């Protein structure tokens, strides 16, 4: 790909995004889906421009657009610190618990698929190459091979800060696609969850069979508590929208989906925050293979326990207090 062809092919998208981020908020609200789509594309364009060593002016232009998008997407406009704290200790965990049956069902499906295929590929390794290409398996092996130049780092990623940006983009993209799949009456979210669960199990089973358990497990154990949980939440939210497309409880389909979206919005917002934290852990902690193995495993177990405890107990005291006042 030449620099000139890159600019000619992508320049129109950059201009469209610039109009969106510099326009008024009402226009941005109406085109929120387009904004998210363009933001993902421009983030990828920035990575491409950096990887190919394109003109610094191009990189600066894309970097400015990405920063503008970040400000809109993550900037807490109109949110006070008090509101954010209330959301974290009360609204988010309470909303997750209010949907616990559906989230539990989705969790069992995801982890069931992951462990089943992981066990199959560990016990019968010949199956693995029937499901995933040998080239892709070799890439994963290279990443978790201590003697590889790409040990615990994706290709073309040199530093922790770059890894952080890469993981944010990757995590948010997966979660957004999983949630957006709900547009297809919920089946898209279910399909993406199925694919992620199956592939995760295949890769894990293969890596453990190949002798990379001591590098793979310490790397994933900490950040996966937040990352996998957030992806499950995103899948459930998408499927919930699909469910409300069919089960409207007397409302019009449009009103039913709108109400469902409002209902799961705290779960989506909380999931985005979880993915941001997961990316930070993955970039700045998980890759520190020089730390003692027991420390990394122990820290991962603690993160899992904290996540489970948070969703089981956070906000319960506030809810019980409100119930007492209502009585």
Residue pairs with C-beta under 8 A, 6 or more apart in sequence:
1 48
1 52
3 52
3 54
3 55
3 58
6 45
6 48
6 49
6 52
6 54
6 58
7 58
10 41
10 45
13 38
13 41
13 42
13 45
14 42
14 45
14 61
14 62
14 65
16 34
16 38
17 35
17 38
17 39
17 42
17 65
17 69
18 65
18 68
20 27
20 28
20 31
20 34
20 35
20 38
21 28
21 35
21 65
21 68
21 69
21 72
22 68
28 35
28 72
35 69
35 72
36 73
36 176
39 66
39 69
39 73
40 169
40 172
40 173
40 176
42 62
42 65
42 66
42 69
43 66
43 69
43 169
44 169
45 62
46 59
46 62
46 63
46 66
47 165
47 166
47 169
49 58
49 59
49 62
50 59
51 156
74 276
76 84
87 266
87 269
87 270
88 270
88 273
88 314
89 314
89 315
89 318
90 314
90 315
90 318
90 319
91 266
91 315
92 266
92 267
92 269
92 270
92 314
92 315
93 310
93 311
93 313
93 314
93 315
94 315
94 319
95 263
95 264
95 266
95 267
95 270
96 103
96 233
96 267
96 270
96 311
97 311
97 312
97 315
99 236
99 240
99 264
99 267
102 236
102 239
102 240
103 232
103 233
103 236
106 193
106 232
106 235
106 236
106 239
107 232
109 193
109 194
109 197
110 193
110 196
110 197
110 228
110 231
110 232
110 235
111 197
112 197
113 194
113 197
113 198
113 201
114 197
114 198
114 200
114 201
114 204
115 201
116 201
117 131
117 197
117 198
117 201
117 202
117 205
118 200
118 201
118 202
118 204
118 205
118 208
119 201
119 205
120 127
120 201
120 205
121 127
121 128
121 131
121 201
121 202
121 205
121 206
121 209
122 205
122 206
122 208
122 209
125 206
125 209
128 137
128 202
128 205
128 206
128 209
129 137
131 198
131 202
132 199
132 202
132 203
132 206
137 203
137 206
139 155
140 203
140 206
140 207
141 207
141 210
141 212
142 148
142 150
143 150
143 151
143 152
143 153
143 154
144 151
144 152
144 207
144 212
144 215
144 216
144 219
145 151
145 212
145 215
146 215
146 289
151 215
151 289
152 215
152 219
152 286
152 287
152 289
153 163
153 287
154 163
154 166
157 163
157 166
160 283
160 284
160 287
161 283
163 282
163 283
163 287
164 279
164 280
164 283
164 284
166 283
167 278
167 279
167 282
167 283
168 275
168 276
168 279
171 227
171 230
171 275
171 278
171 279
172 272
172 275
174 196
174 231
175 230
175 231
175 234
175 271
175 272
175 275
176 234
177 192
178 189
178 192
178 193
178 196
178 231
178 234
178 235
178 238
179 189
179 234
179 235
179 237
179 238
179 268
180 188
180 238
181 187
181 188
181 189
181 190
181 191
181 192
181 235
181 238
182 188
182 189
182 237
182 238
182 239
182 240
182 241
182 242
183 238
183 241
184 242
185 242
185 245
185 246
186 238
186 239
186 240
186 241
186 242
186 243
186 245
187 242
188 238
188 242
189 234
189 235
189 236
189 237
189 238
189 239
189 242
190 235
190 239
192 235
193 231
193 232
193 235
196 231
204 216
207 213
207 216
208 216
208 217
214 293
215 289
217 297
218 286
218 289
218 293
218 296
218 297
218 300
219 286
219 287
219 289
220 286
221 296
221 297
221 300
221 301
221 303
221 304
222 281
222 282
222 285
222 286
222 296
222 299
222 300
222 303
223 278
223 279
223 281
223 282
223 285
223 286
223 303
224 278
224 300
225 278
225 300
225 303
225 304
225 306
225 307
226 274
226 275
226 277
226 278
226 281
226 303
226 307
227 274
227 275
227 278
227 282
229 274
229 307
230 271
230 272
230 274
230 275
230 278
231 271
233 267
233 268
233 270
233 271
233 274
234 268
234 271
236 264
236 267
237 264
237 267
237 268
237 271
240 260
240 263
240 264
241 257
241 260
241 261
241 264
243 260
244 256
244 257
244 259
244 260
245 253
245 256
245 257
247 256
248 255
248 256
249 256
251 259
281 303
285 299
286 296
288 296
